[in-house]
Amino acid sequence: MRRLTLRQFRVFEAVARHLSFSRAAEELHLSQPAVSMQMRGIEVILGMPLTEQLGKKIFLTEAGREVLHASQAITARLDDLQHNLAQLQSVDSGRLNLAVTTTVNAVVTGILARFRGRHPGVSIHLDVSNRESVLNQLATNRIDLAIMGQVPDGLDLEAIRFMDNPLVVIAPPDHPLARRKKVSIDDLATEPFLVREAGSGTRGAMARFFDARGLALRTSMEMSSNEAIKQAVQAGLGLGILSLQTLEQELTLQRLAVLAVEDFPIMRHWYVVHRIDKRLSPVSQAFKTFVLQPVGQPDEAATPHSERLRPERPAP
């Protein structure tokens, strides 16, 4: 069965609006015979007349009114589609789908605030999850970009390092080790640690650090967020290892203390990541450039050179 084309819908709408073949022809920059031929073709496809002529006037038939109603809905949706697609091509009104690991969330919030300050019309969807969940969203192409720590190999991801992420040992301010100017690794061997869930990049870094020194990581409790670990450390339930950049408020208020442990901090890094085959939208590319540019440098700066990075090596 033949179907009406968009051109035929446009022709019919013009005729229905003017109730005149000649005026419709003028609007569409067509000859009147061409408009008449298009109308006959539409009626042949539908199998019923859409207009009727009484004297010198043209009227829509009941079928014509039904087709006009449907045609207006279809063309309105197409106009909306064109508008929405145009917005997607705009840096100032597109949508950014971003996922970040929980550790980096505190830093990313500030980055997003500055980015929205330059592009207030951008719509942002932010998902904060653990490392495994973020990797799954990258693999299934549900997000444009991710910001995370440890970058795995073999997943065809492009990652660019943009910021250091030092991990430090934290304790309550009144903990005996907090008064020492230097804490040895052996001193930590008997201390209970509060750790993130399996799959967390921070927990993986902790495990590699202790394994490399032949020490067992004594875990007393597993938690699903950094905030929970900070609260538990304050309550004296154990020590923790977290990103220094997530501790500003607690250190300022002296609710937590950073221990002066040898071989610390564990220096990790944060990366902006996307699939190698991902075709970034203008908004996604603008955000990637914004993240990678030096602070204070305008958006118009050249886009940094991308490079594939292998996973971070375990700390020595």
Backbone bond lengths (Angstrom), bond angles and torsions (degrees), N, CA, C in turn:
res aa  C-N    CA-C-N  psi(-1)  N-CA   C-N-CA  omega(-1)  CA-C   N-CA-C  phi
1 M - - - 1.471 - - 1.520 109.05 -
2 R 1.306 114.95 129.71 1.458 120.32 179.01 1.519 110.41 -71.96
3 R 1.334 115.75 148.52 1.456 120.63 179.28 1.522 110.08 -120.59
4 L 1.312 114.67 153.83 1.464 119.23 178.72 1.525 110.22 -68.88
5 T 1.317 114.27 144.33 1.459 120.35 176.95 1.530 109.62 -92.15
6 L 1.322 115.65 164.01 1.464 119.53 177.01 1.523 110.75 -61.64
7 R 1.310 116.47 -36.07 1.474 119.76 178.42 1.519 110.23 -62.42
8 Q 1.320 117.32 -41.81 1.462 120.11 179.64 1.527 111.09 -65.82
9 F 1.335 117.03 -38.79 1.466 119.42 175.67 1.523 110.83 -60.58
10 R 1.324 116.96 -42.29 1.459 120.33 -179.90 1.529 110.85 -63.53
11 V 1.321 116.25 -41.65 1.470 120.11 179.05 1.517 110.20 -63.69
12 F 1.324 116.98 -47.02 1.458 119.73 -179.01 1.525 111.14 -61.78
13 E 1.334 117.62 -42.76 1.461 119.86 179.54 1.519 111.34 -59.94
14 A 1.329 117.34 -41.46 1.463 120.12 179.42 1.528 110.74 -63.24
15 V 1.332 117.79 -43.75 1.464 121.17 178.68 1.525 110.13 -63.53
16 A 1.349 116.86 -44.12 1.461 120.67 -179.14 1.521 111.72 -66.16
17 R 1.288 117.14 -33.54 1.459 120.77 -178.90 1.521 111.70 -72.46
18 H 1.327 115.75 -42.12 1.481 120.03 -177.82 1.522 112.74 -91.40
19 L 1.347 116.79 -20.22 1.470 121.58 -171.44 1.522 109.85 50.16
20 S 1.345 113.01 42.21 1.466 120.42 -178.60 1.519 108.19 -157.85
21 F 1.341 115.70 126.25 1.459 119.53 178.26 1.519 110.90 -69.05
22 S 1.332 116.31 -38.02 1.462 119.64 -176.69 1.533 111.43 -69.02
23 R 1.338 117.23 -42.70 1.465 119.32 179.29 1.531 111.17 -68.26
24 A 1.324 116.06 -36.97 1.468 119.26 176.18 1.519 110.17 -62.74
25 A 1.322 116.56 -39.86 1.459 120.69 178.93 1.530 111.01 -62.67
26 E 1.346 116.56 -41.16 1.461 120.58 178.71 1.533 110.80 -62.54
27 E 1.330 116.13 -44.00 1.465 119.75 -179.11 1.514 111.46 -63.42
28 L 1.329 116.53 -39.06 1.462 121.26 -175.05 1.526 112.81 -90.14
29 H 1.347 116.67 -2.04 1.462 121.69 -178.30 1.530 110.75 59.09
30 L 1.349 114.50 43.53 1.452 122.14 176.92 1.518 108.70 -123.27
31 S 1.327 115.41 165.26 1.465 118.78 172.84 1.520 109.07 -79.85
32 Q 1.343 114.85 156.85 1.460 117.89 -179.93 1.529 111.88 -62.70
33 P 1.343 119.16 -40.69 1.473 119.18 177.29 1.533 112.25 -60.00
34 A 1.345 117.16 -34.52 1.466 119.99 178.99 1.519 111.18 -66.28
35 V 1.344 116.52 -39.22 1.457 120.57 177.87 1.516 110.27 -66.71
36 S 1.335 116.11 -42.82 1.472 120.34 179.07 1.529 110.94 -61.84
37 M 1.317 116.41 -40.03 1.461 120.35 179.61 1.528 110.80 -66.09
38 Q 1.340 116.81 -41.02 1.464 120.27 177.55 1.527 110.77 -61.93
39 M 1.328 116.80 -41.50 1.466 120.42 -179.45 1.530 110.53 -64.75
40 R 1.320 116.98 -41.81 1.462 119.39 178.07 1.532 110.67 -63.03
41 G 1.343 116.42 -38.87 1.452 119.96 178.12 1.524 112.24 -63.44
42 I 1.331 115.73 -37.98 1.479 119.98 178.05 1.521 110.03 -64.45
43 E 1.318 116.89 -44.68 1.464 120.75 -178.21 1.521 111.35 -66.69
44 V 1.322 116.85 -34.35 1.465 119.94 177.02 1.527 110.12 -64.93
45 I 1.320 116.17 -42.91 1.465 119.90 179.90 1.522 110.86 -63.57
46 L 1.337 116.76 -42.80 1.463 120.49 -176.69 1.526 112.66 -83.12
47 G 1.314 115.89 -19.79 1.462 119.47 177.11 1.508 115.02 77.31
48 M 1.337 117.65 22.53 1.470 120.98 177.52 1.525 109.53 -160.75
49 P 1.335 117.45 153.77 1.466 119.81 -179.36 1.518 111.65 -74.02
50 L 1.337 115.77 143.84 1.460 121.08 179.55 1.524 111.88 -106.30
51 T 1.313 116.98 -18.84 1.467 121.46 177.68 1.519 109.02 -131.97
52 E 1.304 114.14 157.74 1.471 120.16 172.72 1.520 108.18 -140.11
53 Q 1.337 116.49 146.51 1.453 121.28 -177.43 1.518 108.68 -109.73
54 L 1.335 114.91 123.07 1.455 122.32 176.17 1.518 107.00 -117.92
55 G 1.335 115.97 109.39 1.460 120.27 -172.60 1.502 109.59 68.01
56 K 1.331 116.38 -124.23 1.453 120.52 178.89 1.531 112.25 -100.95
57 K 1.333 116.57 3.13 1.457 119.94 -176.12 1.525 111.64 -104.90
58 I 1.334 115.38 148.79 1.466 122.50 178.24 1.528 108.03 -107.74
59 F 1.330 116.57 135.70 1.459 122.86 178.25 1.536 108.51 -128.07
60 L 1.318 114.22 153.50 1.466 119.09 174.69 1.528 109.38 -82.17
61 T 1.303 115.73 139.89 1.458 119.99 172.22 1.533 108.49 -79.14
62 E 1.313 117.18 174.37 1.457 119.97 177.40 1.529 110.45 -60.12
63 A 1.321 115.68 -39.87 1.460 119.73 176.61 1.524 110.67 -64.20
64 G 1.344 115.99 -38.87 1.452 120.42 178.90 1.517 112.17 -61.95
65 R 1.350 116.27 -38.53 1.464 119.66 178.52 1.526 111.20 -67.05
66 E 1.329 116.34 -37.01 1.468 119.94 176.91 1.526 111.25 -64.70
67 V 1.333 115.32 -44.75 1.465 119.64 179.66 1.524 110.65 -64.91
68 L 1.356 116.85 -37.97 1.462 119.71 178.98 1.527 110.45 -62.73
69 H 1.328 116.49 -43.23 1.473 119.93 179.68 1.529 110.59 -60.74
70 A 1.328 116.44 -46.34 1.467 119.97 179.44 1.514 111.47 -66.41
71 S 1.324 116.40 -40.22 1.458 121.09 -178.64 1.520 111.44 -62.93
72 Q 1.330 116.37 -42.59 1.464 119.88 179.71 1.524 110.95 -63.99
73 A 1.347 116.29 -38.30 1.475 119.40 178.46 1.521 110.81 -66.03
74 I 1.339 116.31 -42.10 1.469 120.59 -178.68 1.520 111.15 -65.58
75 T 1.317 116.67 -48.32 1.466 119.63 -177.92 1.529 111.50 -67.07
76 A 1.353 116.83 -32.42 1.464 119.62 177.25 1.527 110.21 -65.44
77 R 1.344 116.13 -42.15 1.456 119.48 178.18 1.528 111.19 -64.08
78 L 1.318 116.25 -38.85 1.466 119.79 178.73 1.521 110.93 -66.56
79 D 1.335 116.38 -38.66 1.459 119.68 177.20 1.528 110.34 -63.89
80 D 1.345 115.98 -41.16 1.464 120.11 177.20 1.525 110.57 -62.44
81 L 1.339 115.47 -41.02 1.457 119.79 179.67 1.521 111.00 -61.36
82 Q 1.324 116.33 -45.22 1.457 119.91 179.51 1.522 110.78 -62.32
83 H 1.336 115.90 -39.57 1.462 120.11 179.17 1.527 110.80 -65.01
84 N 1.340 115.80 -44.80 1.457 120.19 -178.92 1.529 111.72 -65.42
85 L 1.335 115.80 -39.66 1.462 118.99 178.02 1.523 110.75 -65.00
86 A 1.318 116.13 -36.90 1.467 119.86 177.52 1.530 110.13 -64.13
87 Q 1.347 116.14 -38.43 1.459 119.24 178.33 1.524 111.98 -65.48
88 L 1.342 115.80 -37.24 1.455 119.26 178.95 1.521 111.62 -63.20
89 Q 1.316 116.20 -26.83 1.457 120.72 179.10 1.518 112.04 -85.03
90 S 1.341 116.75 -0.61 1.460 120.86 -177.73 1.520 109.95 -103.35
91 V 1.313 116.70 133.52 1.454 121.07 177.13 1.524 110.69 -68.13
92 D 1.315 117.35 -23.37 1.462 121.00 -173.67 1.521 113.83 -94.08
93 S 1.332 118.53 -5.99 1.467 117.92 -177.53 1.533 112.36 -144.10
94 G 1.314 117.63 15.43 1.459 120.21 -179.70 1.520 111.89 -85.50
95 R 1.328 116.28 -167.99 1.461 122.94 -178.03 1.527 109.75 -125.95
96 L 1.318 115.14 136.66 1.464 122.23 178.22 1.524 109.05 -114.88
97 N 1.326 116.14 121.71 1.458 121.73 175.20 1.531 108.16 -103.64
98 L 1.317 116.11 110.72 1.461 122.06 -171.64 1.523 110.09 -127.17
99 A 1.326 116.50 137.82 1.464 121.88 172.91 1.519 108.46 -123.10
100 V 1.317 116.51 140.32 1.458 121.22 179.74 1.523 108.93 -135.44
101 T 1.323 116.13 153.04 1.454 119.99 173.82 1.527 108.94 -76.77
102 T 1.329 116.06 155.36 1.458 120.13 -172.92 1.528 112.68 -60.87
103 T 1.338 116.77 -33.00 1.460 120.01 -178.23 1.526 111.76 -64.07
104 V 1.310 117.33 -37.36 1.458 120.88 -175.46 1.528 112.42 -87.24
105 N 1.316 117.71 -6.26 1.464 120.59 -173.29 1.521 112.88 -57.19
106 A 1.335 117.43 -40.90 1.460 120.15 -177.93 1.526 111.66 -61.61
107 V 1.324 117.10 -36.92 1.463 121.01 179.48 1.522 110.59 -76.25
108 V 1.341 116.48 -41.28 1.461 120.60 -177.29 1.529 111.43 -64.02
109 T 1.326 117.31 -33.44 1.461 120.10 179.38 1.523 110.74 -56.57
110 G 1.324 116.85 -43.30 1.460 120.21 178.02 1.515 112.44 -67.26
111 I 1.346 116.82 -38.73 1.457 120.87 178.49 1.529 110.33 -63.06
112 L 1.337 115.94 -44.38 1.467 120.06 179.88 1.522 111.03 -64.00
113 A 1.315 117.37 -38.29 1.468 120.09 179.41 1.524 110.76 -62.11
114 R 1.338 116.57 -42.24 1.470 119.09 179.27 1.521 111.33 -69.45
115 F 1.340 116.20 -37.64 1.466 119.44 178.97 1.527 110.74 -64.90
116 R 1.336 117.42 -43.66 1.462 120.72 178.40 1.530 110.80 -65.36
117 G 1.333 116.65 -28.65 1.458 119.21 176.42 1.516 111.83 -62.33
118 R 1.331 116.90 -33.06 1.471 121.27 178.29 1.524 111.78 -87.79
119 H 1.323 116.95 -28.01 1.472 121.04 -177.42 1.529 108.97 -131.63
120 P 1.331 117.83 71.95 1.470 120.98 -173.67 1.521 114.26 -65.57
121 G 1.328 118.54 -18.95 1.460 120.35 -178.77 1.516 114.33 -84.88
122 V 1.327 117.41 -5.57 1.464 120.91 -177.70 1.525 110.51 -73.80
123 S 1.323 116.23 137.02 1.463 122.76 174.36 1.524 108.44 -95.38
124 I 1.333 116.92 129.07 1.463 121.42 -175.15 1.515 109.80 -121.28
125 H 1.338 115.46 128.24 1.462 120.90 171.30 1.517 107.38 -111.87
126 L 1.336 116.20 116.66 1.466 122.05 -175.86 1.522 109.63 -113.97
127 D 1.332 115.48 125.98 1.457 120.71 175.32 1.527 108.44 -114.73
128 V 1.327 116.17 125.35 1.464 121.71 179.51 1.523 107.86 -107.71
129 S 1.327 116.85 115.35 1.466 121.36 -174.78 1.525 109.86 -143.28
130 N 1.322 115.78 177.34 1.457 118.01 174.31 1.527 109.85 -79.62
131 R 1.311 115.37 175.46 1.467 121.10 -172.31 1.521 112.28 -59.58
132 E 1.317 117.73 -44.38 1.461 120.84 -177.00 1.529 111.21 -62.93
133 S 1.331 116.30 -40.38 1.462 119.92 179.68 1.525 111.15 -65.90
134 V 1.337 117.24 -41.54 1.467 120.69 179.06 1.527 110.22 -63.54
135 L 1.327 116.77 -42.11 1.462 120.18 178.28 1.525 111.22 -62.78
136 N 1.316 116.88 -38.10 1.463 120.89 178.55 1.520 111.09 -64.64
137 Q 1.317 116.87 -39.33 1.468 120.30 178.69 1.526 111.29 -67.69
138 L 1.319 117.06 -34.38 1.462 120.19 174.69 1.524 110.33 -66.73
139 A 1.334 116.16 -44.91 1.462 120.92 -177.08 1.523 112.03 -63.58
140 T 1.334 116.54 -35.06 1.471 120.89 -178.15 1.521 112.56 -94.56
141 N 1.333 117.10 7.69 1.468 122.80 174.56 1.527 112.10 59.46
142 R 1.337 116.99 37.14 1.458 120.43 178.60 1.520 112.71 -91.10
143 I 1.321 117.13 -8.48 1.456 121.17 -179.43 1.516 109.77 -132.74
144 D 1.332 115.55 160.52 1.465 120.54 177.00 1.525 110.84 -83.39
145 L 1.322 115.26 -48.01 1.459 121.72 -174.92 1.522 109.69 -139.29
146 A 1.323 114.86 158.37 1.456 121.04 172.64 1.523 108.50 -133.31
147 I 1.324 115.39 151.64 1.458 121.00 171.45 1.513 106.31 -124.04
148 M 1.323 115.30 123.28 1.457 120.28 -172.03 1.518 110.14 -156.88
149 G 1.341 114.65 176.17 1.454 119.63 179.54 1.505 111.67 -92.84
150 Q 1.311 116.80 -102.05 1.461 121.10 -173.47 1.527 111.36 -57.38
151 V 1.310 116.70 126.26 1.464 122.25 -178.19 1.526 109.39 -102.73
152 P 1.314 118.58 116.49 1.468 120.35 -177.50 1.515 112.34 -74.82
153 D 1.298 115.43 158.25 1.455 121.56 178.00 1.533 109.27 -95.77
154 G 1.328 116.26 156.71 1.450 121.29 172.17 1.510 115.92 83.05
155 L 1.343 118.65 9.64 1.469 120.68 179.95 1.523 112.22 -109.89
156 D 1.328 117.81 10.89 1.467 122.21 -179.80 1.522 111.40 54.57
157 L 1.338 115.28 49.94 1.452 121.27 177.87 1.522 110.10 -108.37
158 E 1.316 115.26 143.77 1.461 120.92 172.10 1.518 107.53 -102.89
159 A 1.327 116.59 127.11 1.457 120.96 -176.24 1.516 110.22 -135.47
160 I 1.325 115.67 138.44 1.459 120.89 178.19 1.526 108.17 -128.00
161 R 1.308 115.76 126.85 1.464 121.38 179.48 1.526 109.35 -72.98
162 F 1.331 116.24 135.29 1.464 117.88 179.33 1.530 113.73 -131.85
163 M 1.338 118.56 -10.68 1.465 118.67 -177.56 1.530 110.15 -159.20
164 D 1.336 115.58 142.91 1.458 120.21 174.25 1.526 110.24 -73.65
165 N 1.317 115.74 151.73 1.459 121.69 -179.53 1.526 108.69 -136.49
166 P 1.339 118.03 83.80 1.464 120.46 -178.27 1.531 111.61 -76.53
167 L 1.337 116.40 129.39 1.458 121.94 176.24 1.527 108.76 -98.38
168 V 1.331 116.18 132.18 1.460 120.98 -177.21 1.518 109.61 -126.66
169 V 1.340 115.06 161.09 1.460 121.21 177.04 1.525 108.13 -90.92
170 I 1.325 116.62 129.48 1.463 120.42 -178.85 1.526 110.38 -116.99
171 A 1.332 114.32 150.98 1.461 121.49 -179.31 1.529 108.14 -149.14
172 P 1.329 117.66 165.48 1.466 119.27 171.87 1.524 109.51 -63.66
173 P 1.313 119.08 148.45 1.473 120.65 -178.31 1.528 113.64 -58.55
174 D 1.341 117.30 -26.73 1.462 119.37 -178.77 1.528 112.96 -93.60
175 H 1.316 117.94 10.29 1.464 120.95 178.39 1.536 109.22 -69.13
176 P 1.328 118.46 141.48 1.481 120.45 -179.05 1.526 113.51 -54.86
177 L 1.335 117.81 -37.45 1.466 120.04 -179.03 1.523 112.46 -70.56
178 A 1.336 117.69 -19.98 1.467 120.78 -178.70 1.523 111.28 -69.97
179 R 1.329 117.26 -19.55 1.470 120.45 -178.99 1.526 112.17 -88.31
180 R 1.323 117.27 -8.30 1.468 120.35 -178.79 1.533 111.17 -84.60
181 K 1.322 114.59 143.27 1.458 119.19 176.57 1.524 111.52 -79.02
182 K 1.339 116.65 -21.66 1.456 120.71 177.34 1.515 109.04 -147.00
183 V 1.327 115.01 130.50 1.460 121.36 -179.13 1.522 107.95 -117.42
184 S 1.330 116.43 128.87 1.465 119.87 -179.49 1.526 110.11 -83.49
185 I 1.330 115.27 160.96 1.465 120.32 176.31 1.514 110.51 -61.81
186 D 1.335 116.88 -37.36 1.461 120.32 -179.57 1.526 111.33 -62.17
187 D 1.328 116.32 -31.23 1.470 119.26 178.64 1.521 111.65 -63.46
188 L 1.322 116.55 -26.09 1.463 120.17 -178.54 1.528 112.24 -82.74
189 A 1.331 116.57 -16.78 1.461 120.46 -172.83 1.521 112.12 -62.32
190 T 1.327 117.26 -28.89 1.465 120.15 -177.99 1.532 112.33 -97.68
191 E 1.321 117.12 -0.72 1.461 120.44 -177.37 1.535 110.86 -90.09
192 P 1.332 117.19 137.98 1.474 119.50 175.07 1.527 110.37 -76.63
193 F 1.331 116.02 141.10 1.461 120.62 -179.06 1.526 110.44 -117.39
194 L 1.307 114.42 141.45 1.461 122.15 171.46 1.518 106.87 -92.78
195 V 1.326 117.42 127.59 1.466 120.33 -172.53 1.520 110.70 -126.54
196 R 1.327 114.32 159.16 1.462 121.30 174.01 1.522 109.83 -75.92
197 E 1.325 115.96 170.17 1.453 122.01 -178.46 1.528 111.17 -68.51
198 A 1.335 116.16 161.71 1.469 120.78 176.07 1.520 109.27 -58.49
199 G 1.319 115.90 137.17 1.463 120.54 -177.61 1.505 112.85 101.42
200 S 1.318 117.41 -13.78 1.460 121.02 178.23 1.521 110.28 -73.67
201 G 1.329 116.24 138.36 1.458 120.44 178.41 1.520 112.14 -65.40
202 T 1.338 116.83 -37.02 1.466 120.25 178.96 1.521 111.10 -64.55
203 R 1.326 116.40 -42.61 1.461 119.28 178.73 1.525 110.72 -64.36
204 G 1.323 117.28 -39.69 1.456 120.07 177.51 1.516 112.18 -61.93
205 A 1.345 116.59 -40.19 1.464 120.47 178.88 1.533 110.69 -65.40
206 M 1.338 116.72 -39.55 1.460 120.39 177.41 1.526 110.83 -61.34
207 A 1.331 115.65 -47.49 1.463 120.16 -177.51 1.528 111.03 -61.11
208 R 1.332 117.08 -43.60 1.462 120.09 179.97 1.529 111.32 -64.35
209 F 1.334 115.99 -38.69 1.462 120.47 -179.01 1.527 110.75 -62.60
210 F 1.331 117.17 -48.23 1.458 120.49 -178.52 1.534 111.32 -70.83
211 D 1.337 116.90 -39.18 1.467 120.10 178.90 1.522 111.41 -60.35
212 A 1.335 116.49 -40.40 1.464 120.64 -177.89 1.523 111.59 -63.94
213 R 1.334 116.86 -20.59 1.472 120.82 -178.57 1.521 112.03 -107.81
214 G 1.331 115.13 9.64 1.451 119.79 176.57 1.509 114.31 68.99
215 L 1.325 117.07 25.86 1.460 121.78 -179.46 1.519 110.44 -112.27
216 A 1.307 115.63 147.50 1.462 120.61 176.43 1.523 108.84 -90.52
217 L 1.318 115.93 134.93 1.460 121.05 177.43 1.526 107.87 -83.80
218 R 1.306 116.59 113.31 1.462 121.75 -178.02 1.531 109.05 -86.56
219 T 1.304 116.48 107.29 1.464 120.60 -177.12 1.520 110.06 -101.03
220 S 1.331 115.51 133.13 1.463 120.37 179.48 1.517 112.45 -104.80
221 M 1.325 116.29 -22.70 1.455 119.04 -176.71 1.533 109.19 -160.83
222 E 1.322 116.85 143.35 1.465 122.71 177.10 1.522 108.92 -110.01
223 M 1.321 116.92 133.28 1.463 121.51 -176.45 1.517 110.51 -132.58
224 S 1.331 115.58 156.47 1.461 120.15 -172.66 1.520 113.82 -99.21
225 S 1.324 118.45 3.02 1.465 119.37 179.51 1.524 110.53 -149.86
226 N 1.322 115.58 155.71 1.455 120.69 176.71 1.525 111.20 -66.56
227 E 1.331 116.37 -37.10 1.460 119.89 -179.42 1.524 110.65 -61.76
228 A 1.330 116.62 -39.90 1.460 120.13 178.96 1.520 110.76 -63.90
229 I 1.335 116.08 -39.53 1.468 119.88 178.70 1.525 110.26 -65.06
230 K 1.321 117.53 -42.99 1.469 119.84 179.41 1.526 111.37 -60.86
231 Q 1.332 116.52 -43.41 1.462 120.18 179.42 1.531 110.67 -63.79
232 A 1.337 116.19 -41.67 1.459 119.95 -178.29 1.531 111.51 -67.78
233 V 1.334 116.85 -38.40 1.469 120.13 177.21 1.527 109.63 -63.60
234 Q 1.326 116.59 -43.43 1.470 119.96 177.89 1.522 111.34 -59.01
235 A 1.339 115.76 -34.62 1.461 120.33 -178.92 1.520 112.50 -78.89
236 G 1.346 118.38 -3.64 1.456 121.77 177.49 1.515 114.69 83.62
237 L 1.337 117.06 22.71 1.461 120.15 -178.28 1.529 113.02 -85.03
238 G 1.319 117.57 -6.28 1.453 120.68 179.65 1.520 110.47 155.64
239 L 1.337 115.42 -179.21 1.458 121.44 175.69 1.529 109.10 -93.02
240 G 1.311 116.20 165.96 1.452 120.70 177.71 1.512 110.48 -140.20
241 I 1.324 116.02 161.34 1.470 122.00 173.05 1.511 106.62 -126.20
242 L 1.335 115.52 115.53 1.457 120.95 -176.83 1.525 109.89 -138.02
243 S 1.320 115.54 167.75 1.460 121.33 176.46 1.529 109.80 -66.97
244 L 1.313 115.91 132.08 1.464 120.82 178.72 1.526 111.32 -59.11
245 Q 1.330 116.41 -32.50 1.463 120.20 -175.65 1.519 113.08 -74.76
246 T 1.329 117.71 -4.12 1.466 120.56 176.50 1.527 111.78 -102.67
247 L 1.330 117.11 5.62 1.468 120.91 -171.68 1.520 114.32 -112.96
248 E 1.314 117.82 9.81 1.465 120.73 -172.08 1.530 112.43 -55.65
249 Q 1.317 116.91 -49.09 1.462 119.96 -176.67 1.531 111.86 -65.66
250 E 1.340 116.81 -45.37 1.465 120.32 -177.71 1.532 111.87 -65.25
251 L 1.331 116.79 -35.92 1.463 119.56 178.83 1.517 110.99 -72.45
252 T 1.329 116.66 -38.97 1.465 120.53 178.75 1.524 110.93 -62.84
253 L 1.317 116.75 -40.63 1.467 121.53 -179.16 1.525 112.15 -86.13
254 Q 1.338 116.35 1.58 1.467 122.99 178.90 1.530 111.94 57.57
255 R 1.322 115.23 39.10 1.460 120.27 174.56 1.527 111.44 -88.76
256 L 1.338 115.55 -21.48 1.456 122.10 178.08 1.518 109.04 -135.62
257 A 1.325 114.97 159.42 1.465 120.58 176.10 1.518 109.03 -128.90
258 V 1.336 116.32 143.72 1.462 122.02 174.98 1.518 108.26 -93.17
259 L 1.326 116.84 122.74 1.455 120.98 -179.35 1.527 110.80 -78.30
260 A 1.323 115.82 143.59 1.466 121.88 -179.82 1.529 108.89 -87.11
261 V 1.313 116.43 70.39 1.464 122.04 -175.44 1.526 109.85 -87.50
262 E 1.336 116.34 137.77 1.459 119.78 178.57 1.540 109.85 -62.90
263 D 1.320 114.78 146.86 1.470 123.33 -179.30 1.533 112.85 68.89
264 F 1.304 117.02 6.79 1.463 120.52 173.16 1.517 109.32 -106.65
265 P 1.329 118.63 154.03 1.466 126.81 6.23 1.532 112.56 -75.91
266 I 1.337 115.13 158.34 1.458 120.69 167.87 1.522 105.68 -78.64
267 M 1.316 116.21 114.68 1.469 118.51 -175.24 1.527 110.77 -88.47
268 R 1.295 115.44 108.77 1.457 121.72 172.47 1.522 107.70 -109.17
269 H 1.314 115.95 -175.22 1.462 119.67 -178.20 1.520 109.74 -142.86
270 W 1.312 114.71 159.38 1.456 120.90 175.13 1.516 109.29 -108.86
271 Y 1.324 114.50 142.58 1.459 121.95 -176.62 1.526 110.69 -126.73
272 V 1.325 115.19 148.94 1.460 120.38 166.09 1.528 105.62 -96.89
273 V 1.339 116.43 128.91 1.460 121.91 -166.53 1.522 110.74 -131.40
274 H 1.329 115.85 142.93 1.467 121.12 169.28 1.523 108.30 -154.10
275 R 1.313 115.96 166.02 1.458 120.41 177.35 1.524 109.88 -64.76
276 I 1.328 115.92 145.08 1.461 120.00 179.19 1.522 111.15 -60.79
277 D 1.334 116.92 -36.66 1.456 120.70 -177.24 1.528 112.85 -89.42
278 K 1.336 118.06 7.67 1.449 121.34 -178.71 1.517 111.14 -75.49
279 R 1.321 115.89 127.97 1.462 120.70 175.15 1.517 108.06 -92.75
280 L 1.312 116.46 101.71 1.457 120.61 -174.03 1.524 111.35 -70.21
281 S 1.326 115.23 137.27 1.457 121.05 174.42 1.520 108.64 -71.88
282 P 1.346 118.02 164.73 1.470 119.43 177.62 1.524 113.17 -55.38
283 V 1.346 117.21 -37.78 1.464 119.98 179.13 1.522 110.74 -67.45
284 S 1.330 117.16 -44.26 1.461 120.95 -179.84 1.527 111.04 -62.87
285 Q 1.337 116.41 -42.62 1.456 120.14 179.25 1.525 110.67 -65.55
286 A 1.344 116.42 -39.12 1.464 120.36 178.76 1.529 110.74 -63.71
287 F 1.339 116.89 -40.38 1.468 119.77 179.61 1.525 110.77 -68.70
288 K 1.312 116.57 -40.93 1.470 119.82 178.05 1.525 110.23 -59.82
289 T 1.326 116.66 -45.55 1.460 120.74 178.66 1.525 110.38 -62.61
290 F 1.335 116.61 -40.71 1.464 121.61 -179.15 1.527 110.69 -62.08
291 V 1.329 116.46 -42.79 1.470 120.61 -179.40 1.527 110.89 -64.44
292 L 1.323 116.61 -38.82 1.461 120.75 -173.19 1.516 114.29 -85.32
293 Q 1.318 117.36 -17.02 1.459 118.82 -176.58 1.527 110.93 -76.05
294 P 1.344 117.58 150.48 1.459 120.18 175.46 1.519 110.20 -60.58
295 V 1.329 116.52 148.07 1.457 121.55 -179.68 1.518 109.78 -58.38
296 G 1.335 116.17 131.92 1.452 121.41 179.08 1.509 114.56 90.74
297 Q 1.330 117.75 -9.28 1.455 120.74 179.90 1.523 109.02 -82.53
298 P 1.340 119.73 136.90 1.455 121.34 -177.15 1.509 113.21 -67.39
299 D 1.360 115.41 160.29 1.458 121.49 -179.10 1.512 112.73 -60.99
300 E 1.333 116.76 -26.28 1.459 120.20 -174.53 1.524 112.11 -73.83
301 A 1.315 117.24 -1.38 1.466 119.53 179.88 1.510 110.81 -62.11
302 A 1.306 116.24 155.82 1.461 120.54 -179.39 1.515 110.26 -61.24
303 T 1.312 115.95 142.90 1.459 121.09 178.07 1.520 109.80 -67.84
304 P 1.327 117.79 130.81 1.473 119.79 -178.98 1.517 111.20 -61.46
305 H 1.300 115.13 152.81 1.463 120.48 177.72 1.516 109.91 -70.73
306 S 1.315 117.36 129.39 1.461 121.30 -179.81 1.518 110.24 -86.14
307 E 1.309 115.18 148.16 1.450 119.25 176.69 1.519 108.63 -148.97
308 R 1.334 116.15 147.16 1.453 120.54 176.02 1.511 108.64 -80.00
309 L 1.312 115.57 133.47 1.452 120.77 -179.95 1.520 109.54 -116.27
310 R 1.317 116.25 142.36 1.453 120.68 175.57 1.516 109.53 -84.33
311 P 1.325 116.66 166.25 1.470 118.86 -179.47 1.521 111.66 -57.63
312 E 1.330 114.18 151.35 1.458 118.68 176.62 1.515 109.69 -61.37
313 R 1.308 115.80 140.49 1.455 119.35 178.34 1.518 109.44 -79.02
314 P 1.316 116.87 149.31 1.470 119.05 176.74 1.508 111.14 -58.05
315 A 1.331 115.16 148.28 1.464 119.31 177.30 1.515 109.93 -62.32
316 P 1.306 116.98 142.73 1.473 119.74 -178.79 1.523 110.94 -66.91
